[in-house]
């Protein structure tokens, strides 16, 4: 009888241990955020698909959403721009847990920066956040695709929790009001290490 009881207890402990491992594995899977590319209606979908493929080389969970209109309250009529902060607020309100959205546009965007009420931007992302936005409006037309990807990946980095990086060749460097993307080559080792802990993959 004692042997049966001991075997029974061992069986219960084994099942609890297995369930604990499965729960742990589920948690790890659920912790992986899905990047959703949200184009606005001025974006070409083939370009969005190409951006998705580029991102997938370093982060596997990417979705492309159908194009939508800008939120009405984001339009800044005095300068024919769209307010990046209003866009992010709208996208964040539409984003579920374990997802975050990247708004993509060719239109000019802006936000308040210091004492400047309407400061023109290439992109904006909060650290951390559920959404960001990137615009190709201010980029060099001859290098637009390459530069646009770097702007997008920079803003995604902010939403993941990355600060601006002091290394001039890192995607996370501060633009400081200009467009230094031609000098950027990759994430630096410190930024890579940070992102690897969030399931990003690098060669």
Secondary structure as UniProt FT lines:
FT   HELIX           2..30
FT   STRAND          34..40
FT   TURN            41..42
FT   HELIX           45..56
FT   TURN            57..58
FT   STRAND          62..68
FT   HELIX           72..74
FT   STRAND          75..76
FT   HELIX           77..79
FT   STRAND          81..83
FT   HELIX           84..93
FT   TURN            97..98
FT   STRAND          99..105
FT   STRAND          109..113
FT   TURN            114..115
FT   STRAND          116..121
FT   STRAND          123..125
FT   STRAND          131..135
FT   TURN            137..138
FT   HELIX           141..143
FT   HELIX           144..160
FT   TURN            168..169
FT   TURN            171..172
FT   TURN            176..177
FT   HELIX           181..183
FT   HELIX           189..196
FT   TURN            197..199
//
